[in-house]
Amino acid sequence: MTKLLTEAQLLAAPAKDYMNADQLGFFRQRLLDLKRELLENVRDTSEHLRETEAASDPSDRATQEEEQAIELRTRDRERKLLKKTDEALQRIDESNYGYCTESGEPIGVRRLLARPTATLSIEAQERRERMQKMYGD
């Protein structure tokens, strides 16, 4: 049985402990919390959009439509993050969470704390961004 680590314990762990059962348990819980939060946001956004009544004044209606567009963009970003969260949980199940999908090198605890859905090491991410700048998407 794994014990749930604190962030401080995670950061203080020796390199040889990288992605051991305790660390995987920590990130599984972090990802499950993120997933729950995202699902709540999606539900709240959906309810808010359904409850909104159309304004009769053209200015009010334009403002309302802009607010709805922003909410829908946010919901789309959250939907994409939800997919990445599910993929990260799957990588934990497959025992390859925390390793760069390009190089196989450790992504690093600090990076995963900042972005638990990361699939690339900082070096690989920087390479990808340089290539995108040079050649576009």
C-alpha positions as CSV (number, residue, x, y, z in Angstrom):
1,M,0.0,0.0,0.0
2,T,1.3,3.4,-0.9
3,K,1.3,6.4,1.5
4,L,0.3,9.8,0.2
5,L,3.3,12.0,0.1
6,T,3.3,15.7,0.6
7,E,4.8,18.0,-2.0
8,A,7.8,18.7,0.2
9,Q,8.5,15.0,0.7
10,L,8.1,14.5,-3.1
11,L,10.7,17.2,-3.8
12,A,13.1,15.9,-1.1
13,A,13.0,12.4,-2.4
14,P,16.3,11.0,-3.8
15,A,16.5,10.6,-7.6
16,K,16.6,6.8,-7.2
17,D,13.0,7.0,-5.9
18,Y,11.8,8.7,-9.1
19,M,8.3,7.4,-10.0
20,N,8.2,4.8,-7.3
21,A,4.8,3.6,-6.0
22,D,4.5,6.5,-3.5
23,Q,5.3,9.2,-6.1
24,L,2.9,7.6,-8.6
25,G,0.2,7.6,-5.9
26,F,0.8,11.3,-5.3
27,F,0.4,12.1,-9.0
28,R,-2.6,9.8,-9.4
29,Q,-4.3,11.7,-6.6
30,R,-3.3,15.1,-8.0
31,L,-4.7,14.1,-11.4
32,L,-7.9,12.7,-10.0
33,D,-8.4,15.9,-8.1
34,L,-7.8,17.9,-11.3
35,K,-10.3,15.7,-13.2
36,R,-13.0,16.1,-10.5
37,E,-12.5,19.9,-10.6
38,L,-12.7,20.0,-14.4
39,L,-15.9,17.9,-14.4
40,E,-17.4,20.3,-11.9
41,N,-16.5,23.3,-14.0
42,V,-18.0,21.6,-17.1
43,R,-21.2,20.9,-15.2
44,D,-21.4,24.5,-13.8
45,T,-20.7,26.0,-17.3
46,S,-23.4,23.8,-18.9
47,E,-26.0,24.8,-16.2
48,H,-25.1,28.4,-16.5
49,L,-25.5,28.4,-20.3
50,R,-28.9,26.6,-20.1
51,E,-30.1,29.1,-17.4
52,T,-29.2,32.2,-19.3
53,E,-32.2,33.9,-20.9
54,A,-31.7,35.9,-24.1
55,A,-31.6,39.6,-23.5
56,S,-34.0,41.8,-25.5
57,D,-31.7,44.8,-25.7
58,P,-29.2,44.5,-28.6
59,S,-26.3,45.8,-26.5
60,D,-27.1,43.4,-23.6
61,R,-27.5,40.5,-26.1
62,A,-24.1,41.3,-27.7
63,T,-22.4,41.3,-24.2
64,Q,-24.2,38.1,-23.3
65,E,-23.1,36.4,-26.5
66,E,-19.5,37.4,-25.9
67,E,-19.6,36.1,-22.4
68,Q,-21.1,32.8,-23.7
69,A,-18.3,32.6,-26.3
70,I,-15.7,33.0,-23.6
71,E,-17.4,30.3,-21.5
72,L,-17.5,28.0,-24.5
73,R,-13.8,28.6,-25.2
74,T,-13.0,27.9,-21.6
75,R,-15.1,24.7,-21.6
76,D,-13.2,23.6,-24.8
77,R,-9.8,24.1,-23.1
78,E,-11.1,22.2,-20.0
79,R,-12.3,19.4,-22.2
80,K,-8.9,19.1,-23.8
81,L,-7.2,19.2,-20.4
82,L,-9.7,16.5,-19.2
83,K,-8.5,14.3,-22.1
84,K,-4.9,14.9,-21.2
85,T,-5.7,14.1,-17.5
86,D,-7.2,10.8,-18.5
87,E,-4.2,10.0,-20.7
88,A,-1.8,10.8,-17.8
89,L,-3.8,8.5,-15.5
90,Q,-3.5,5.8,-18.2
91,R,0.3,6.3,-18.3
92,I,0.4,5.8,-14.5
93,D,-1.5,2.5,-15.0
94,E,0.9,1.5,-17.8
95,S,3.9,2.5,-15.6
96,N,5.4,5.0,-18.0
97,Y,4.1,8.2,-16.3
98,G,6.8,10.8,-15.7
99,Y,9.0,9.8,-18.7
100,C,9.4,11.9,-21.8
101,T,7.5,10.3,-24.8
102,E,10.2,11.5,-27.1
103,S,13.5,10.7,-25.3
104,G,12.3,8.3,-22.5
105,E,14.2,10.5,-20.0
106,P,12.6,11.5,-16.7
107,I,10.4,14.6,-17.1
108,G,11.2,15.6,-13.5
109,V,9.1,16.1,-10.4
110,R,9.2,19.9,-10.5
111,R,7.8,20.0,-14.0
112,L,5.1,17.4,-13.2
113,L,4.1,19.4,-10.1
114,A,3.6,22.4,-12.3
115,R,2.0,20.5,-15.2
116,P,0.9,17.0,-14.1
117,T,-0.2,16.1,-17.6
118,A,3.3,16.8,-19.2
119,T,4.5,14.2,-21.7
120,L,7.7,15.9,-22.6
121,S,10.9,16.9,-20.7
122,I,11.7,20.6,-20.7
123,E,14.4,20.0,-23.3
124,A,12.0,18.1,-25.7
125,Q,9.3,20.7,-25.2
126,E,11.8,23.5,-26.0
127,R,12.9,21.6,-29.1
128,R,9.3,21.2,-30.2
129,E,8.6,24.9,-29.7
130,R,11.6,25.9,-31.7
131,M,10.6,23.6,-34.6
132,Q,7.1,25.0,-34.5
133,K,8.4,28.6,-34.6
134,M,10.7,27.7,-37.5
135,Y,8.2,25.7,-39.6
136,G,4.8,26.5,-38.1
137,D,2.3,23.9,-36.9
